């Protein structure tokens, strides 16, 4: 048998795991808890990507 790893499936799995991790952490953050004003209703809890970037001091295009 070959020990060749399908790098495409590994990358896909890694991205899925990272996505699940980030979504779970963002869902636990309340806007008011980080100094942002309460916003309009959102289907998804937590902060938007741009808000996380702003609070982290990272460029939005990261």
C-alpha distances in whole Angstrom, upper triangle without the diagonal:
4,7,9,12,14,17,19,18,19,22,23,23,24,27,28,28,30,32,33,34,36,38,38,40,42,43,45,47,50,52,55,53,53,56,55,58,57,56,56,54,50,47,45,46,46,47,46,43,47,48,46,45,49,49,47,48,46,46,45,43,40
4,5,9,11,14,16,16,16,19,21,21,22,25,26,26,28,30,31,32,34,36,36,38,40,41,43,45,48,50,53,51,50,54,53,56,55,54,54,52,48,46,43,44,44,44,43,41,44,46,43,43,46,47,44,46,42,43,42,40,37
4,6,10,12,15,15,14,17,19,18,19,22,23,23,25,28,28,29,31,33,34,35,37,39,40,42,46,47,50,48,47,51,50,53,52,51,51,50,46,44,41,42,41,42,41,38,41,43,40,40,43,44,41,42,39,40,40,37,35
4,7,9,12,12,12,14,16,16,17,20,21,22,24,26,27,28,30,32,33,34,36,37,39,41,44,46,49,47,46,49,48,51,50,49,49,48,44,42,39,40,40,40,38,36,39,41,38,38,41,42,39,40,37,37,37,35,32
4,6,9,9,8,11,13,13,14,16,18,18,20,22,23,24,26,28,29,30,32,34,35,37,40,42,45,43,42,45,45,47,46,45,46,44,40,38,35,37,36,36,35,32,35,37,34,34,38,38,36,37,34,34,34,32,29
4,5,6,6,9,10,11,13,15,16,17,19,20,22,23,25,26,28,29,31,32,34,36,39,40,44,42,41,44,43,45,45,43,43,42,38,36,33,35,34,34,33,30,33,35,33,33,36,37,35,36,33,33,32,30,27
4,6,5,6,9,10,10,12,14,15,16,18,20,21,22,24,26,27,28,30,32,33,37,38,41,40,38,41,40,43,42,41,41,40,36,34,31,33,32,32,30,27,30,32,30,29,33,34,31,33,29,29,29,26,24
4,5,5,6,9,10,11,12,14,15,16,18,20,21,22,24,26,27,28,31,32,35,36,40,38,37,40,39,41,40,39,39,37,33,31,29,31,30,30,28,26,28,31,29,28,32,33,31,32,29,28,27,25,23
4,5,5,6,9,10,10,12,14,15,16,18,20,21,23,24,26,27,29,31,34,35,39,38,36,39,38,41,40,38,38,36,32,30,28,29,29,29,28,26,29,31,29,29,32,33,31,33,30,30,28,26,24
4,5,5,6,9,10,11,12,14,15,16,18,20,21,23,24,26,28,29,33,34,37,36,35,38,37,39,39,37,38,36,32,30,28,29,28,28,27,25,28,30,27,27,31,31,29,31,28,28,27,25,23
4,5,5,6,9,10,10,12,14,15,16,18,20,21,22,24,26,27,31,32,35,34,32,35,34,37,36,35,35,34,30,28,25,27,26,26,24,22,25,27,24,24,28,28,26,28,24,24,24,21,19
4,5,5,6,9,10,10,12,14,15,16,18,20,21,22,25,26,29,31,34,33,32,35,33,36,35,33,33,31,28,26,23,25,24,24,23,21,24,26,24,24,28,28,26,28,25,25,24,22,20
4,5,5,6,9,10,11,12,14,15,17,19,20,21,23,25,28,30,33,32,31,34,33,35,34,33,33,31,28,25,23,24,24,24,23,21,25,26,24,24,28,28,26,29,26,26,25,24,21
4,5,5,6,8,10,11,12,14,15,17,18,20,22,23,27,28,31,30,29,32,31,34,33,32,32,31,27,25,22,23,22,22,22,19,23,24,21,22,25,25,23,25,23,23,22,21,18
4,5,5,6,9,10,10,12,14,15,16,18,20,21,25,26,29,28,27,30,29,31,30,29,29,28,24,22,20,21,20,20,18,16,20,21,19,19,23,23,21,23,21,21,20,18,16
4,5,5,6,9,10,11,12,14,15,16,19,21,24,25,29,27,27,30,29,31,29,28,28,26,23,21,18,19,19,19,18,17,21,22,20,21,24,24,23,25,23,23,22,21,18
4,5,5,6,9,10,11,12,14,16,17,19,23,24,28,26,25,29,28,30,29,28,29,27,23,22,18,19,18,19,19,17,21,22,19,20,24,23,22,25,22,23,22,21,19
4,5,5,6,9,10,11,12,14,16,17,21,22,25,24,23,26,25,28,27,26,27,26,22,21,17,18,16,16,16,14,18,19,16,17,20,20,18,21,19,20,19,18,15
4,5,5,6,9,10,11,12,15,16,19,20,24,23,22,25,23,26,25,24,24,22,19,17,14,15,14,14,14,12,16,17,15,16,20,19,18,21,19,19,18,17,15
4,6,5,6,9,10,11,13,15,18,20,23,22,22,25,24,26,25,24,24,22,19,17,13,14,14,15,15,14,18,19,16,18,21,21,20,23,21,22,20,21,19
4,6,5,6,9,10,11,13,17,19,22,20,19,23,22,25,24,24,25,23,20,18,15,14,13,14,15,14,18,17,15,17,20,19,17,21,19,21,20,20,18
4,5,5,6,8,10,11,14,16,19,18,17,20,19,22,21,21,22,20,17,16,13,12,10,11,11,10,14,14,11,13,16,15,14,18,16,18,16,17,15
4,5,5,6,9,10,13,15,18,17,17,20,19,21,19,19,19,18,14,13,9,9,8,10,10,10,14,14,12,15,17,17,17,20,18,19,17,18,17
4,6,5,7,9,13,15,18,16,17,20,19,21,20,20,21,19,16,14,11,10,9,11,13,13,17,16,14,17,19,18,18,21,20,22,20,22,20
4,5,5,7,11,13,16,14,14,17,17,19,18,19,20,19,16,16,12,10,8,10,12,12,15,14,11,14,16,15,14,18,18,20,18,20,18
4,5,5,9,10,13,12,12,15,14,16,15,15,17,16,13,13,9,7,5,6,8,9,12,11,9,12,14,13,13,17,16,18,16,18,17
4,6,8,10,13,12,13,16,15,16,15,15,16,14,11,11,7,5,4,7,10,12,15,13,12,16,17,16,17,20,20,21,19,21,20
4,7,10,12,10,12,15,15,16,15,16,17,16,14,14,11,8,6,9,12,14,17,14,13,16,18,15,16,20,20,22,21,23,22
4,7,9,7,8,11,11,13,12,13,15,15,13,14,11,8,5,7,10,12,14,11,10,14,15,12,14,17,18,20,19,21,20
4,5,5,7,9,9,10,9,11,13,13,12,14,12,8,6,7,11,14,15,12,12,15,15,13,15,18,20,21,20,23,22
4,5,6,7,5,7,6,8,11,12,12,14,12,9,7,7,10,13,13,9,10,14,13,11,14,17,18,19,18,21,21
4,5,5,5,6,6,9,13,14,15,17,16,12,10,10,14,16,16,12,13,16,15,13,16,18,20,22,21,24,24
4,6,7,9,10,13,16,17,17,19,17,13,11,11,14,16,16,13,13,16,15,12,14,17,19,22,21,24,23
4,6,9,11,13,16,17,17,20,17,14,11,10,13,14,14,10,10,13,11,8,11,14,16,18,18,21,20
4,7,9,12,16,17,18,21,19,16,13,12,14,16,15,11,12,14,12,9,13,14,17,19,18,22,22
4,6,8,12,14,15,18,16,14,11,10,11,14,12,9,11,13,11,9,13,15,17,18,17,20,21
4,6,10,12,14,17,17,14,13,11,13,16,15,11,14,16,14,13,17,18,20,21,19,23,24
4,7,9,11,14,14,12,11,11,13,16,15,12,15,18,16,15,19,20,22,23,21,24,25
4,7,8,12,12,11,11,10,11,15,14,12,15,17,16,16,19,21,22,22,19,22,23
4,6,10,11,11,12,12,12,16,16,14,17,19,19,19,22,24,24,24,21,24,25
4,7,9,9,11,12,13,16,17,16,18,21,20,21,23,25,25,25,22,25,26
4,5,7,9,10,10,14,15,14,16,19,19,19,22,24,23,23,20,22,23
4,7,10,12,12,15,17,16,17,20,21,22,23,26,25,25,22,23,24
4,7,9,9,12,15,14,14,17,19,19,20,23,22,22,19,21,21
4,7,9,12,14,13,13,17,18,17,19,22,21,22,20,22,21
4,7,10,12,10,10,13,14,13,15,18,18,19,17,19,19
4,7,8,6,6,10,11,10,12,15,15,16,13,16,16
4,5,5,6,9,10,11,12,14,14,14,11,13,13
4,5,5,6,9,10,11,12,11,10,8,10,10
4,5,5,6,9,10,10,9,8,6,9,10
4,5,5,6,8,10,10,10,9,12,12
4,5,5,6,9,8,10,9,12,11
4,6,5,6,5,6,6,9,8
4,5,5,6,7,7,11,11
4,6,8,10,10,14,13
4,5,9,10,13,11
4,7,9,12,11
4,6,8,7
4,5,6
4,6
4
